[in-house]
């Protein structure tokens, strides 16, 4: 399968399981699901969460790929090109 954009070149679908969004914990807030930055490993809450920390991290840092940090899920989203690859 060809990668849908250049950001997926060399990406692997590793298992990542996170238990909290550090920014939400600091704010005393809640989250729905968690995501991880593929480039630096930062954990943030998903876009269904009020604060959308993972997408904000992607925009603020220029790190376009976000992977799920939920058990038994294997997908990565490119924020820049709005495409997902299921691993």
C-alpha positions as CSV (number, residue, x, y, z in Angstrom):
1,X,0.0,0.0,0.0
2,X,1.3,3.5,-0.9
3,X,1.4,6.0,1.9
4,X,-1.4,8.7,1.5
5,X,1.2,11.5,2.2
6,X,4.9,11.9,2.7
7,X,4.5,12.1,6.5
8,X,3.9,8.4,6.7
9,X,7.2,7.4,5.1
10,X,9.0,5.0,7.6
11,X,6.2,5.1,10.2
12,X,5.6,1.9,12.2
13,X,2.4,1.0,14.0
14,X,3.6,0.4,17.5
15,X,1.3,-0.3,20.5
16,X,1.0,2.8,22.7
17,X,-1.2,2.8,25.8
18,X,-1.5,6.1,27.8
19,X,-3.5,6.6,30.9
20,X,-4.0,10.4,31.1
21,X,-3.7,13.6,29.2
22,X,-1.0,15.6,31.2
23,X,-2.4,19.0,30.2
24,X,-6.0,18.0,31.2
25,X,-4.7,16.6,34.5
26,X,-2.9,19.9,35.2
27,X,-6.1,21.9,34.4
28,X,-8.2,19.6,36.5
29,X,-10.2,18.7,33.4
30,X,-11.3,15.4,31.7
31,X,-10.7,13.8,28.3
32,X,-12.5,11.3,26.1
33,X,-9.6,9.3,24.4
34,X,-5.8,9.8,24.2
35,X,-3.4,10.3,21.3
36,X,0.3,10.3,20.9
37,X,2.6,12.4,18.7
38,X,4.4,10.1,16.4
39,X,7.5,12.4,16.2
40,X,8.1,13.2,19.9
41,X,5.8,11.0,21.9
42,X,3.8,13.7,23.6
43,X,0.4,12.5,24.9
44,X,-2.7,14.6,24.4
45,X,-6.5,14.3,24.4
46,X,-8.4,13.6,21.2
47,X,-10.6,16.0,19.2
48,X,-13.7,14.6,20.9
49,X,-12.3,16.0,24.1
50,X,-13.0,19.6,25.1
51,X,-9.4,20.7,25.0
52,X,-8.2,18.8,21.9
53,X,-4.6,18.8,23.2
54,X,-3.2,16.3,20.7
55,X,-4.3,18.3,17.6
56,X,-3.1,21.6,19.2
57,X,0.3,20.0,19.8
58,X,0.4,18.9,16.1
59,X,-0.4,22.5,14.9
60,X,1.9,24.2,17.4
61,X,4.9,22.0,16.8
62,X,4.5,21.1,13.1
63,X,4.5,17.4,14.1
64,X,1.7,16.2,11.7
65,X,1.2,12.6,12.8
66,X,-1.0,11.5,15.7
67,X,-1.4,7.9,16.6
68,X,-4.1,6.4,18.8
69,X,-3.0,5.7,22.4
70,X,-5.9,3.4,23.1
71,X,-5.6,-0.4,23.7
72,X,-6.2,-2.6,20.6
73,X,-6.3,0.3,18.2
74,X,-3.7,0.8,15.5
75,X,-4.2,3.9,13.3
76,X,-2.3,7.1,12.6
77,X,-3.9,10.4,11.5
78,X,-2.1,13.1,9.5
79,X,-3.4,16.4,10.8
80,X,-2.0,18.4,7.9
81,X,-3.5,16.2,5.1
82,X,-6.5,14.9,7.0
83,X,-5.9,11.3,6.2
84,X,-5.8,8.2,8.3
85,X,-3.9,5.0,7.9
86,X,-5.1,1.9,9.8
87,X,-2.2,-0.4,10.8
